[in-house]
């Protein structure tokens, strides 16, 4: 068992490249959305 298969991710295949890619896309997408939303709110012209 690798170290990535412990903690919250206690299911088989939690350290597979596909699972890591999907979770990293979700995290980076969420961060990008929050930055975009903050910039839209800060510089709203209406």
Secondary structure by P-SEA (a helix, b strand, c coil): ccccccccccccccccaaaaaaaaaaaaaaaaaaaaaaaaaaaccc
